[in-house]
Amino acid sequence: MSTAKIPQTDSIQELARFWDTHDLTEFEDQLREVGEPVFDRQSVVEIPLPPQDVEAVKKLAENKGVGYTELIRSWVMEKVRAAR
């Protein structure tokens, strides 16, 4: 029987830290099955780009210290916010 409680949070990072140090079988008495998604997943959009543009974006991202997909996402979000 476990004395620890599963965290009640929406933070994926907090849950990941918790499960990195705990075993699911320790909490069987606290588990329940759910019939609907718990977390909303983001949509993924594929953007075809010429190879030279992909390489240019990767270099820009590297210079900024971020991943190239993160850089592209920030550009898109910037444009979306500006258009609202």
Secondary structure, DSSP 4 states (H G I P E B T S, - for coil): ---S-------HHHHHHHHHSS-GGGGGGG----SS-SSPPPP-------HHHHHHHHHHHHHHTS-HHHHHHHHHHHHHHHH-
